[in-house]
Amino acid sequence: MTQVFISIGSNIDREKNIRAAILAMRSQFGELKLSSVYEADAVGFDGEPFLNLIVAFDTDKTAPQVDHLLDEIEKQNGRTPEQKKFNPRTLDLDLVLYGDYVSNDPNLEIPRSEITRYAFVLEPLAEIAGELKHPLLNQRYDQLWQAFDKTHLAQRRIDFEWR
């Protein structure tokens, strides 16, 4: 079994789509570990704020299999081909870590570079996996978060009603 971490984001019908993603992922992957939910300004475009979190689970599926299932969950929840990066999205599910596996495949980048670039990925990851080390940087996620430049940080942890 491999421990994987998924970044979840939505800025269209945010609460509904986050809940739907969690239900679908529990159905596909079993028990999930969830970070807190964070509200963050859209990055790279003008748009409504996103809700973001990180989900962890153990799986015997391969990284490409997990990625394919995440794509299917996105589509089942209204994600269309037009909802690309730097655009509003119903649901964005990204496989950010797959154990210590490193992939340079442009279609399946692992670990995702977003981990160290975006607070909306790093903060929730540090929250639930702070003691783990980035497979390329060999630094703990809580240390990476501590060193992260928070000068213009535009996100906050929110109380999220799961029902």
C-alpha positions in Angstrom: 0.0 0.0 0.0 1.2 3.5 -0.9 0.2 6.7 0.9 -1.1 9.3 -1.5 -2.0 12.9 -1.1 -4.6 14.7 -3.2 -5.2 18.5 -3.4 -8.9 19.4 -3.7 -10.1 22.8 -4.9 -13.3 24.3 -6.0 -14.6 27.8 -6.7 -17.9 27.0 -8.3 -20.6 25.6 -6.0 -17.7 25.1 -3.6 -19.3 23.4 -0.6 -21.4 21.1 -2.8 -18.5 20.1 -4.9 -16.1 19.6 -2.0 -18.6 17.3 -0.3 -19.2 15.4 -3.5 -15.5 14.9 -4.0 -15.0 13.5 -0.5 -17.9 11.1 -0.9 -16.7 9.9 -4.3 -13.1 9.5 -3.0 -14.3 7.5 0.0 -16.2 5.2 -2.3 -13.2 4.7 -4.6 -10.4 4.7 -2.0 -11.8 3.9 1.4 -10.8 5.7 4.6 -9.6 9.3 4.1 -7.5 11.6 6.2 -8.7 15.2 5.7 -6.9 18.5 6.4 -8.8 21.5 7.4 -10.5 23.5 4.6 -9.0 26.7 3.6 -10.4 29.6 1.6 -8.0 31.2 -0.8 -8.1 33.9 -3.4 -8.0 32.6 -7.0 -4.4 32.5 -8.3 -3.5 33.5 -11.8 -6.9 34.9 -12.7 -9.7 37.1 -11.4 -12.4 34.8 -9.9 -14.3 33.8 -6.8 -12.2 32.4 -3.9 -11.5 28.7 -3.8 -12.0 26.2 -1.0 -9.0 23.9 -0.8 -7.9 21.0 1.3 -5.6 18.0 1.2 -6.8 14.4 1.5 -4.6 11.4 2.2 -5.3 7.7 1.9 -3.5 4.4 1.3 -3.9 2.5 -1.9 -2.7 -0.4 -3.9 -3.6 1.3 -7.2 -0.8 2.7 -9.3 -0.3 6.5 -9.7 -1.8 6.5 -13.2 -4.8 4.5 -12.0 -5.3 7.0 -9.1 -5.0 9.9 -11.5 -7.5 8.4 -13.9 -10.0 7.9 -11.1 -9.6 11.5 -10.0 -10.2 12.7 -13.5 -13.4 10.6 -13.6 -14.6 12.1 -10.2 -14.0 15.6 -11.7 -16.0 14.8 -14.8 -18.9 13.3 -12.7 -19.0 16.6 -10.8 -19.3 18.9 -13.7 -15.7 19.5 -14.7 -15.5 20.3 -18.4 -12.4 20.5 -20.7 -12.8 24.3 -20.6 -12.2 24.4 -16.9 -8.4 24.5 -17.2 -5.8 25.9 -14.9 -6.2 29.6 -14.1 -9.9 29.4 -14.7 -13.0 28.9 -12.5 -13.5 25.2 -11.7 -16.2 23.0 -10.2 -13.6 20.6 -8.9 -9.9 20.3 -9.2 -8.3 17.0 -7.9 -4.6 16.8 -8.2 -2.4 13.9 -7.2 0.4 15.8 -5.4 2.3 12.9 -3.7 2.4 9.2 -4.3 4.6 7.8 -1.5 8.2 8.7 -2.4 7.6 8.2 -6.1 9.1 10.8 -8.5 7.7 11.2 -12.0 8.8 13.7 -14.6 6.0 12.8 -17.0 4.4 16.1 -17.9 1.0 14.5 -17.8 1.6 13.1 -14.3 4.1 15.3 -12.4 4.8 13.8 -8.9 5.6 15.4 -6.6 3.6 18.4 -7.9 5.5 21.6 -8.1 2.5 23.3 -6.6 3.5 21.9 -3.2 6.2 24.5 -2.8 4.7 27.3 -4.9 1.2 27.6 -3.4 0.1 28.1 0.2 -3.3 26.4 -0.6 -1.4 23.2 -1.2 1.5 23.4 1.3 -0.4 24.6 4.4 -2.9 21.8 4.5 -0.2 19.3 3.5 2.0 20.5 6.4 -1.1 20.2 8.6 -1.7 16.5 8.0 1.8 15.3 6.9 4.2 17.8 8.5 6.6 15.1 9.6 7.0 13.6 6.1 9.8 14.7 3.7 9.5 16.0 0.2 11.0 13.3 -2.0 13.2 15.7 -4.0 14.0 18.5 -1.4 14.4 16.1 1.5 12.8 18.7 3.8 9.8 18.1 6.1 6.5 19.7 4.9 6.2 21.6 8.3 9.6 23.1 7.7 8.7 24.0 4.2 5.6 25.7 5.5 7.5 27.5 8.2 9.9 28.9 5.6 7.2 29.8 3.1 6.9 33.5 2.3 3.6 34.5 3.8 4.0 38.2 3.1 1.0 38.3 0.7 -0.8 35.3 1.9 -4.5 35.4 1.0 -6.0 32.4 2.6 -7.6 31.4 5.9 -8.7 28.2 7.6 -12.5 28.0 7.8 -15.0 26.0 9.7 -16.5 23.6 7.1 -19.9 21.9 7.6 -19.5 18.4 6.2 -23.2 17.7 6.1 
